[in-house]
Amino acid sequence: VQLQASGGGLVQPGESLRLSCTASGRMSSAKVAGWYRQAPGKEREWVARITAGGSTDYDDAVKGRFTISRDNARKTMWLQMNSLKPEDTAAYLCYAFVGTIAYWGQGTQVTVSS
């Protein structure tokens, strides 16, 4: 499975972005998929995850503002990010667990600044 993340950009506080993560293999094989983010000088932090059955979970910092979704037929996962804040600025990386193996996409940069 290879993952390709896209959709990052520069936005102002309060605006929205939608990130996409497209798999070259079978996204349906991924029991759990999700997103991490990493800001300069900080550790990578988990953002959200979604199971094969569609159950979702979010870090408290993004709960109520971000929504994760997936479409196995389209081999794609999304992260809808609303009400963005400057502290959301980071490189966002998607991941997927297939069995016990974690696959990672490259980061897509999100910058929230006025």
C-alpha positions in Angstrom: 0.0 0.0 0.0 1.3 3.4 -1.0 -0.3 6.5 0.3 -0.4 10.0 -1.3 -1.5 12.9 0.8 -2.7 16.2 -0.7 -4.8 19.3 -0.1 -2.6 21.3 2.2 -2.1 25.0 1.8 -2.1 28.5 3.4 -5.3 29.7 5.0 -6.4 32.3 7.4 -7.7 31.5 10.9 -11.3 30.4 10.8 -11.1 29.0 7.3 -11.3 25.4 6.1 -9.2 22.9 4.2 -9.9 19.3 3.2 -7.0 16.9 3.0 -7.0 13.8 0.9 -5.1 10.6 1.2 -5.2 8.2 -1.7 -4.0 4.6 -1.6 -2.4 2.7 -4.4 -3.4 -0.6 -2.9 -6.6 -1.7 -1.3 -7.7 0.9 1.2 -10.3 -1.6 2.3 -7.5 -3.8 3.7 -6.7 -1.1 6.2 -8.3 -1.9 9.5 -7.4 1.5 10.8 -6.3 4.6 9.0 -5.8 8.2 10.1 -3.7 11.3 10.3 -0.9 12.6 12.4 0.7 16.0 12.2 4.1 17.4 13.0 4.9 21.0 13.6 8.5 22.3 13.3 10.4 21.6 16.5 7.6 19.5 17.9 6.9 15.8 18.2 4.5 14.1 15.8 1.1 14.0 17.3 -1.9 11.9 16.4 -4.9 13.8 15.0 -7.7 11.4 14.0 -8.4 7.8 13.0 -11.2 5.8 11.3 -11.7 2.1 11.4 -12.8 -0.1 8.5 -16.3 -0.1 9.9 -16.4 3.7 10.0 -15.9 4.4 13.7 -13.9 7.6 14.3 -11.8 9.1 17.1 -10.2 12.5 17.4 -7.6 14.2 19.5 -9.2 16.6 21.9 -7.5 19.5 20.2 -9.4 19.0 17.0 -12.6 17.4 18.2 -15.6 19.2 16.9 -13.6 21.0 14.2 -12.1 18.1 12.1 -14.0 15.3 10.5 -12.3 12.1 9.1 -14.0 10.0 6.5 -13.0 7.2 4.0 -14.3 5.6 0.9 -12.8 2.2 0.3 -14.1 1.9 -3.2 -12.3 5.2 -4.1 -9.3 4.2 -2.0 -9.4 7.6 -0.4 -9.6 9.0 3.1 -10.3 12.7 3.8 -9.7 15.0 6.7 -12.1 18.0 6.7 -10.7 20.7 8.8 -12.9 23.6 9.8 -12.3 26.6 12.0 -8.6 26.3 11.6 -6.3 27.9 14.1 -2.7 29.0 13.9 -1.8 26.1 16.2 -3.1 23.7 13.6 -0.1 24.6 11.4 1.9 21.5 10.7 2.8 18.9 8.1 -0.1 16.4 8.1 0.7 12.8 7.4 -1.8 10.0 6.7 -1.3 6.4 7.7 -2.9 3.1 7.4 -2.5 -0.2 9.3 -2.8 -3.3 7.1 -2.4 -6.1 9.5 0.4 -5.1 11.8 2.2 -3.0 9.2 1.9 0.7 9.2 2.1 2.5 5.9 2.7 6.3 5.7 2.1 8.9 3.1 4.3 11.9 2.7 3.3 15.1 4.6 1.1 17.8 3.2 1.8 21.2 4.7 -1.0 23.2 6.4 -0.3 26.7 7.4 -2.8 28.8 9.2 -1.8 32.5 9.4 -3.3 35.9 9.1 
